[in-house]
Amino acid sequence: MKLSILATLITSAAAFAPQTSKSTTVATQAAKDDLIAIAEKSNPVLKYYDPLQLGTTTIWGETNEATIGFLRHAEIKHGRVSMAAFVGEYVHARVVKTSRYIVQSNGIHFPWPTSFDGTPFPYEAGSPPEQWDALSDPAKWQIILFVGFLEWFSEAAGTHYMRGGKPGAFPNFSDNSELVPHPVPLNLFDPFGFSKKKTEGQKAEGLIKELNNGRLAQIGIIAFLSEQKIEGSVPLLKGVVPHYAGEPMAPFM
């Protein structure tokens, strides 16, 4: 009797529970399959490793498919930013070994001034964080606002990566001219159209390379900044990068 009542209650509750559509289930499984396939290709030894179960979670009330799209896009974007930062760190300073390590500029900089009064780029200020500190506030705001525009444009144009779009894809300016305040002759991604002739297989292979390089660059740039701020925190870089007395996170504070 008790079992009959319990079965009746369970059946009644199930009738009012939201039903997952078949299309949603298929889309979620496809997103998970792509995630696993990319993980196995990018690291054949470790393969798919998700100890935090991020691949099965949901955020902000979104579906698991949308959450996977967000996480994939975030990793690709952070990897790209880190690659640019690592190259900038490497190009804009060199370490001269004397009785003490001295950072000098490579002298590589844009030829035009940073302001109307003719102030040049502060390439002689020392390490890249010190060069950033030496920039004027208007110059810093130009950089921050430009990056902010790119971020806004990537979210507003094209099919969003959480709504079936391709994670990591940056929309073309030419396809969304109504969102750009003035004509832009070249697109940010592939401005000269080199990727148009690539096959889907070549593009997939390029994505794996980009992911791996981005992951390594994230480790590399945070290692540089950590050692500069806390000497000895990265033993391999001890004595290689100079101490930085400023605040590395100042642009975000």
Solvent accessible surface area in square Angstrom, and as a share of the most:
residue,aa,sasa,rsa
1,M,178,0.79
2,K,174,0.74
3,L,144,0.72
4,S,68,0.44
5,I,87,0.44
6,L,97,0.48
7,A,56,0.43
8,T,84,0.49
9,L,112,0.56
10,I,106,0.54
11,T,93,0.54
12,S,52,0.34
13,A,66,0.51
14,A,53,0.41
15,A,82,0.63
16,F,180,0.75
17,A,48,0.37
18,P,130,0.81
19,Q,147,0.66
20,T,99,0.58
21,S,56,0.36
22,K,170,0.72
23,S,82,0.53
24,T,51,0.29
25,T,73,0.42
26,V,88,0.51
27,A,32,0.25
28,T,32,0.19
29,Q,98,0.44
30,A,51,0.39
31,A,16,0.13
32,K,39,0.16
33,D,68,0.35
34,D,73,0.38
35,L,38,0.19
36,I,53,0.27
37,A,42,0.33
38,I,26,0.13
39,A,18,0.14
40,E,76,0.34
41,K,129,0.55
42,S,11,0.07
43,N,57,0.29
44,P,91,0.57
45,V,143,0.82
46,L,102,0.51
47,K,110,0.47
48,Y,68,0.26
49,Y,142,0.54
50,D,29,0.15
51,P,84,0.53
52,L,136,0.68
53,Q,108,0.48
54,L,80,0.40
55,G,2,0.02
56,T,78,0.46
57,T,47,0.28
58,T,74,0.43
59,I,43,0.22
60,W,183,0.64
61,G,83,0.80
62,E,45,0.20
63,T,65,0.38
64,N,22,0.11
65,E,59,0.26
66,A,5,0.04
67,T,0,0.00
68,I,3,0.01
69,G,7,0.07
70,F,55,0.23
71,L,54,0.27
72,R,39,0.14
73,H,14,0.06
74,A,25,0.19
75,E,58,0.26
76,I,7,0.03
77,K,53,0.22
78,H,105,0.47
79,G,3,0.03
80,R,83,0.30
81,V,98,0.56
82,S,12,0.08
83,M,51,0.23
84,A,69,0.53
85,A,39,0.31
86,F,69,0.29
87,V,87,0.50
88,G,20,0.19
89,E,20,0.09
90,Y,160,0.61
91,V,43,0.25
92,H,65,0.29
93,A,17,0.13
94,R,111,0.40
95,V,54,0.31
96,V,44,0.25
97,K,155,0.66
98,T,78,0.45
99,S,123,0.79
100,R,167,0.61
101,Y,90,0.34
102,I,64,0.33
103,V,23,0.13
104,Q,75,0.33
105,S,19,0.12
106,N,54,0.27
107,G,35,0.33
108,I,94,0.48
109,H,73,0.33
110,F,114,0.48
111,P,116,0.73
112,W,143,0.50
113,P,68,0.43
114,T,24,0.14
115,S,41,0.27
116,F,224,0.93
117,D,118,0.61
118,G,43,0.41
119,T,66,0.38
120,P,82,0.52
121,F,49,0.20
122,P,31,0.19
123,Y,56,0.21
124,E,140,0.63
125,A,44,0.34
126,G,10,0.09
127,S,2,0.01
128,P,28,0.18
129,P,16,0.10
130,E,59,0.26
131,Q,20,0.09
132,W,60,0.21
133,D,67,0.35
134,A,55,0.43
135,L,24,0.12
136,S,50,0.32
137,D,92,0.48
138,P,88,0.55
139,A,10,0.08
140,K,37,0.16
141,W,145,0.51
142,Q,115,0.51
143,I,80,0.41
144,I,68,0.34
145,L,118,0.58
146,F,120,0.50
147,V,86,0.49
148,G,37,0.36
149,F,59,0.25
150,L,27,0.13
151,E,75,0.34
152,W,124,0.43
153,F,0,0.00
154,S,15,0.10
155,E,63,0.28
156,A,52,0.40
157,A,4,0.03
158,G,59,0.56
159,T,96,0.56
160,H,46,0.20
161,Y,24,0.09
162,M,24,0.11
163,R,148,0.54
164,G,63,0.61
165,G,15,0.14
166,K,131,0.56
167,P,17,0.11
168,G,4,0.04
169,A,54,0.42
170,F,41,0.17
171,P,23,0.15
172,N,54,0.28
173,F,19,0.08
174,S,79,0.51
175,D,101,0.52
176,N,18,0.09
177,S,78,0.50
178,E,134,0.60
179,L,48,0.24
180,V,19,0.11
181,P,113,0.71
182,H,118,0.53
183,P,125,0.78
184,V,53,0.31
185,P,129,0.81
186,L,84,0.42
187,N,33,0.17
188,L,87,0.43
189,F,111,0.46
190,D,34,0.17
191,P,53,0.33
192,F,140,0.58
193,G,18,0.17
194,F,151,0.63
195,S,24,0.16
196,K,171,0.72
197,K,188,0.80
198,K,100,0.42
199,T,83,0.48
200,E,132,0.59
201,G,51,0.49
202,Q,96,0.43
203,K,77,0.33
204,A,48,0.37
205,E,99,0.44
206,G,35,0.34
207,L,37,0.18
208,I,23,0.12
209,K,118,0.50
210,E,46,0.21
211,L,12,0.06
212,N,58,0.29
213,N,82,0.42
214,G,1,0.01
215,R,80,0.29
216,L,125,0.62
217,A,11,0.08
218,Q,58,0.26
219,I,113,0.57
220,G,17,0.16
221,I,22,0.11
222,I,102,0.52
223,A,18,0.14
224,F,32,0.13
225,L,48,0.24
226,S,37,0.24
227,E,3,0.01
228,Q,2,0.01
229,K,72,0.31
230,I,114,0.58
231,E,118,0.53
232,G,33,0.32
233,S,53,0.34
234,V,32,0.19
235,P,107,0.67
236,L,163,0.81
237,L,30,0.15
238,K,142,0.60
239,G,26,0.25
240,V,67,0.39
241,V,17,0.10
242,P,27,0.17
243,H,93,0.42
244,Y,7,0.03
245,A,88,0.68
246,G,26,0.25
247,E,75,0.34
248,P,32,0.20
249,M,101,0.45
250,A,47,0.36
251,P,55,0.35
252,F,161,0.67
253,M,173,0.77
